[in-house]
Amino acid sequence: MPGLIRRSDIDEVRSRVNIADIVGDYVTLKSAGVGSLKGLCPFHEERSPSFHVRPGVGRYHCFGCGEDGDVFTFLQRMDHVSFQEAVERMAARAGIELHYEDGGAAASDHGNRARLLAANAAAEQFFRAQLAEPGAQPGRDFLGGRGFDQAAAERFGVGYAPKSFDALKNALTKQGFSIEDLTAAGLLSTGDRGNSYDRFRGRVIWPIRDVTGQTVGFGARKLFDDDQGPKYLNTPETLVFHKSQVLYGLDLARRDVAKSKQVVIVEGYTDVMACHLAGVTTAVATCGTAFGVDHIKVVRRVLGDHDNAAVSQTGEVVFTFDPDEAGQRAASRAFAEEQRFAAQTFVAVAPGGLDPCDLRIHRGDEAVRTLISDRKPMFEFMIRRSLAGHDLETVEGRVAALRAGAPVVAGIRDPALRGGYVRNLAGWLGMDPGEVSRAVSSAGNASRRAEPRAEGNRRPEGQPVEEQRPRQANLMELPTDPVTRMERDALMAILQYPQFVGAPLVAKAVEARFTNATLAIVRDAVRAQLDQLESPEWLQRVGEEVPAGFESLVTQLGVAPIPERAEQLGVYCRGVVTSLVDRDLLRRKGELLGAMQRARSEGDREREAALSRESVALEAERRELRGE
């Protein structure tokens, strides 16, 4: 992570940037007297201008809604960027080199970032120009077949990558870009012999922009049968492109998302184009990855979806899914993350299983708008999905459907909403509401017995903010018995010093049975994020994985003092995790011995022999673990 920008640099940027020029990119300003300008406020609806800008003092203020601040505040509010991102943007505009606290690496990263963004911008212009060339006819045919004309291509910056190994490389190196920069930007790939070549060849190209409108990467769709690559090829992870944190179309949608408090999540580039052209200008899509936690953070920031915002539940997140198996998996993943939103979540599925792009082609723009307006609540969608496949004409089928649907209803945290869906489920099944209510209560009790679950972060209407935040699990409230202490200490070692424990040992530890259910939830989060073990954001990733109410516990485990001196830290960390794994192996061996005894009493010699071999293997694993 970059260090903090030096205060002196921030002040210099602020003094060198004319706030009127920046605000003027968003608001039409007119003179309001000496040293003052005014225009319609971008933060609330008004007919008479009450938004004033004073370039001399570098401030703005709206006398209608009370919004005010400096140029950095304005960018944060308008473009939904962080304070540091706002300063960096203005520094680049003013040609000021920034310096960061705690060393100069961040300043170097900022320079590298600027070069990669410049390379991407040049590549975008190259691709867009190529779409008009004779050799790009296959690309134009593809776009035309999807209902997009030249104006649509220009609106979204769509281009074409020539079917060549070095067309882009030659064009950009002539502009002064180095092979190293083009490779770092993901525009070039490197062959086995170290030769570089264009990553995108013979494909339609979409520029992928961040929320501020800067091109950070590209998505490319193959056109030719002899292209052995995937159907869609994206920029690899780079300094500026992180597919888990970027949403295609958000640069175009962000203002309408913020204004309408609605965001529509679709599944592809052409779906975003189709939605926007049909008038659904809040549509965005992921870029080669599933919709995940990092995407949710981005959406919530733009949507204004804050837990403590009085209007948060007026927001809407609408998911569109294909009806195929992949789409159903995507629906399940979205439902699993549903309660990370304070806004209401919905699902839109087109008739006939058409995606938004195909729907627009076959039925027109109005059908796309109807698709979104006819959205169904996420809970209703998932409950009905759980009932699918059951024969509701038979008693057995209705009972099986109730068993499938009850856990979904039980997972609704808002009691009023849950009660409503109990009645709905009873109606859909044709069963007595009391019977359905009892099944839902039983499913909820079973879930709570399986693991402690914090109250959800969905706020019932009118409930005070202080009452609806989930109670956080606390390290100091854990039991002090030896077994719990061992599990706690092992997790502390894994979270704080994974490099000392080592990936193989951590992989074994997360498969161990935990006696403390609270710590078991943290263990499950560690297991889910094992591929991030060596990431600098390891602790943050685990914290994002746990359910609401457990984030603080992860942080506490990640910062609590380790009871060992620095020179023996590695020995301690491996030792405490080894003890945890050894304890679990011993438990498993004991279970095997009991099973062997039962097999012997039943005269099942074959099973007894098999269990004996497993026991010997476990003992060998224990000896290897202890280094014997």
Number of C-alpha atoms within 10 A of each C-alpha: 8 16 15 13 18 12 12 11 17 19 11 14 25 19 13 16 17 19 22 23 13 15 19 15 9 11 16 13 20 15 12 13 8 7 11 17 19 22 21 20 23 18 16 12 11 13 8 10 15 17 25 23 28 19 18 12 13 17 19 24 18 21 13 16 14 10 17 16 15 17 24 25 20 21 22 16 16 18 18 22 21 14 13 15 15 19 24 21 16 20 20 15 12 15 11 14 14 22 21 17 14 11 11 13 15 19 18 15 14 18 15 17 19 16 18 27 21 18 26 26 16 17 24 24 14 18 22 21 16 17 24 15 12 9 15 20 13 17 26 22 14 15 18 14 11 17 18 19 13 13 9 17 18 12 11 17 17 24 27 29 30 22 16 14 18 17 15 24 23 14 14 19 14 10 11 9 18 15 17 11 19 23 20 21 27 26 25 23 18 12 9 6 6 8 9 19 21 22 22 29 23 21 26 26 27 25 27 29 21 21 21 18 13 16 24 26 30 24 21 25 23 21 16 14 7 7 13 8 11 10 12 15 18 21 23 18 14 16 16 20 22 16 24 19 19 23 23 27 25 28 18 21 23 26 19 18 24 23 17 15 22 26 27 24 24 24 25 19 23 20 24 27 24 27 24 22 16 18 13 21 24 26 30 29 24 22 25 16 11 16 23 15 17 15 17 17 15 18 25 21 13 25 25 20 26 15 20 14 11 13 14 21 20 13 22 22 25 24 26 24 23 20 17 10 9 11 14 15 15 19 22 13 14 19 20 11 14 19 19 18 22 25 25 20 24 22 25 24 20 21 11 8 13 16 23 31 23 18 22 22 17 11 10 16 21 12 18 26 17 13 20 21 12 13 18 18 17 21 22 17 17 20 22 16 14 18 21 13 9 16 14 18 10 10 12 12 16 19 18 15 22 25 17 19 25 24 21 21 27 24 16 19 17 17 11 12 13 19 17 11 21 24 17 16 25 17 13 15 21 12 16 12 17 12 13 24 21 13 21 24 16 15 21 19 13 13 15 12 11 10 13 13 16 17 17 20 18 22 20 15 10 7 9 12 13 8 9 17 18 17 14 14 20 17 17 9 7 14 12 11 8 9 15 17 14 18 24 24 21 27 28 24 26 28 24 21 18 22 16 16 23 15 16 8 17 25 14 16 25 23 13 19 18 20 11 16 15 18 21 20 20 25 24 15 20 28 20 15 16 17 11 16 22 12 12 10 12 18 22 16 20 24 22 16 20 20 19 21 18 23 19 17 20 27 19 15 23 20 13 13 10 17 10 12 9 10 8 9 16 17 13 21 26 22 16 21 25 21 17 25 25 22 17 19 20 16 14 17 21 13 14 19 17 13 16 21 14 14 17 15 11 11 11 12 13 11 16 21 14 11 21 17 13 16 21 12 13 18 16 13 14 20 12 10 15 12 7 7
